[in-house]
């Protein structure tokens, strides 16, 4: 059975499911195997500004 995952920044998340067969959860229920895609800070800041502009205009 596939494990549902909403963490689109994890390298193991594909089509909202974890591609790993087994995972471990920490005390908060977060996946211990999660590896985040590195996004440069400047790029992340730019994307945040763009999204805030979209959401704040509504």
Secondary structure, DSSP 8 states (H G I E B T S, - for coil): --EE---TTBTTEETTEE--S---B-TTS-BSS--B----HHHHHHHHHHHHHHHHH-
